Amino acid sequence: MEIRTMIQSTPNPNALKFVLNVPVKSEGKVTYKNAGQCQHNPMAAALFTIPNITEVYFFDNYVTVTQDGNVDWDQIEEQIKKTILEYAPDHDPNFQVDEDKKTTTAVSDDPEIAKINAILDSTIRPGLQMDGGDLQIVNFDGMNLTVSYQGACGSCPSSTMGTLKAIENILRDQYNPEITVQTEGNTEEHTHGAY
């Protein structure tokens, strides 16, 4: 079978989604922020050799590549596509990733997190995934939810404001009217009136 890729824009002007006709990640998803994180993934490592690449995200049958904004996509898009197609025939979509198991286990064992994830899975995540990204719950203390954006969403201006507000509104409607949502690393006080 000939491996093909289609390039899709994302709402993030610094990210492109490269959709393949074969899987790139069979289970789960992974975001790489630098070449040092992806020794077990030759395709990701090769993408980081392209100048200006700042993040590579693998999910299902696509790779989202984010750049620093200092180069026009026309200058690197074909090189990215060529690299993906070169590495795709030998790429193992079942590769394993060493995640922060402590955070993942603590979050995944919480039944309240399971309820929140179910709401996000049916409302927010499908749209984020169509746009080449996703989100992960990092922490929940009973009233404050902290999330981390992945892929195209990670550096997208709309994810930090509009999408975050939409997540909070949906969770206030379907889970708890008092919940607040913030992004990882945001230490500002997060207060809003009810909507």
N, C-alpha and C positions, 0 to 999 in steps of 0.2 A: 504494500500500500504506500502510495506517495504521501508524505507528510506535508501538510500545507498549513499556512498561518494567515489569519486575517487581522489587520490592525484596526482597532477601534479607539476613538478618542474617549476621554473621560471628562467629567466636570472639572477635574484638576488639570490646568494647562501644563503642568510639569510631569504628567503621567500619561502613558499610553498602555493600552491593553492589547496583548498579542494572543489571539485565540487560535488554538491548534485543533486539528481534527483527531488528536490523540490526547490521552490524559497526561498531565505533568505532575499531578499530586493526587494519588488515589484516595487517601484518607487525610482529613484535616487540612491545614493550611500552614504556610510558613512565610515569614518576612525576614529578609536579610538586609542589614544596614551597612554591611561592609564585606569585603572579600574574605576576611578572617573568619567569618561565621559560616562559610559554606564550603569547607574543604571536602565534605561528603557529597556535594552537588556540583559536578563539573560545569554544568550549564550556567548556574548562577555565578560561579567563580569567573567563568569566561565573560559574562556580561559586565562584571565589575572592571574588566580590563578596558572597557570602552570609556573614554573620558566623559566626565560630568555625571555619571550614573551614581545616584545616592541611595537607591533602594530597589530591591527586586522581591516580588511577591508571587508565590506559587499557590494556586488553588484550582482544583478540578482540571479543566482543560485550557487554562490560560496563565500567562505570566504578565504581571503588570510591572512596568519599568518606570521608575521615577528618576528625573534628572534635576540638577540644581537650578535650572532656569537660565544658565549662562550660555547656552547654545541653542540654536534653532533646531527643532526636531528634524527638519530636512537634512541636516548635517549628520545625524546619527541613526535615524530610523532604519535605513537599509542595512547598516552595520549590525544593529540589534537583531533584525529579522534574519539576516544571514547567520549570525551566531546561534540563534535559537534553532534554526533549521539544520545547522551543522551538528549540533549536540543532541537534537531530538531523537535520532534513531537509536542511540545508545543510552538515553536517559531512562532511569528507573523511577517510575511514578510511585513506587512503594517505598522510597527512601524514608528513613527514620530521622527524626530531628530531636536533639537534646533540648527540650523545653525546660523552663523553670518549673519543675515538677511540684515544688512546695506550693507555689501560687496556684498552679492549675488544680492540684488536688484539693486545697483548701476551698477554692471557689466551686469546684465541681461537686464536692460533697455536701454543700449547703442546699437544702430543699428550697429555700427562698430564691436562691440563684437559679435553680432549675425552673421555677415559675417565671422568673424574669427572662431567662434565655428562651423559654417557649414563646413568650410574647414577642421578643425581638426576632425570633426565627420566623414568625408568621407576619411580621409587619415591616421591620426595618432592614434586616439582613438581606432579603432578596434584592432590594433596590441597591444597596451598597455593593453586593456581589455583581450585579449587572454593570455597575460602574467601575469594576475592577478593584474593589476593596472589601473591607469587612470591619468588624469591631470585635473586641474581646473584653470581657468583664475582668477587671483587675482586682477590684475590692468592693465589698458591700458591708456597711456597718449597721444595717437595719433601716437607715433613712437616707444615706448618701451612697450613691453608686458611682464608682470610678471606672471609666472605660478607656481602652486604648484603640485608636484607629489603626488599620492595617492597609497595605497596598496603596491605591490611588487616594484613599481617604486620609492617609497619614499626614500629608502636607497640603491638603485641599482647604482653601479658605472657607468654603461653605460648610465643611464638616465641623469646624470649631464653633460655628454660630448656629446656622439654620438647622443642620442635621441634629446637633446636640439638643437644641430646643425641641425638635420634633420627637426625639427619643424621650425626653423628659415629659412632654405632654402626653404621649401615648402611655407611658408607664403610670403617670398620674391618673389617667382615665381607666386603665385596665388593671392596675396593681395597687397603688397607694397614692392618694391625693397629696401627700406630703413629701414624696420622694424628690430628691435632687440628684442631678446627673452632672458629672464633670469629667474632664479628660485627665488622664494620667499626667502628672507634673504640674497641674493647675492647682496652685495652693491658695488662690484668691477665695475669699468668702463667696459662697454661691447662694444668693438669696433672690427669690422671685416671688411675686404674688401668685395666687392661684389663677389658673386660666380656664 
